[in-house]
Amino acid sequence: MKYIILLMPLFLTGCFKSIPVKLSFPDAPAEMKVVCPNLKEVKDDAEMSDILQVVAANYATYHECKNKVDAWIEWHKQQKQISDSVK
């Protein structure tokens, strides 16, 4: 009984010891690193109305892809900073 009482503080200190855990923020998956699609090209014999349609489609495609990529990059940077700041 004496030995149990003497060993009790030793066992309790083992329970309260903290183990440091370092969480690493994962890299972006390959699906998220997809390159924006190529813009459409105007045919050599295209009329002005066809050219305007291609230009409008290219502007829309570019801006849509740019906004998605920029927003995702900003989100990823913020999440990585948050993850790195947690100790």
Secondary structure, DSSP 8 states (H G I E B T S, - for coil): -HHHHHHHHHHHHHHH-------------GGGG----------TT--HHHHHHHHHHHHHHHHHHHHHHHHHHHHHHHHHHHHHH--
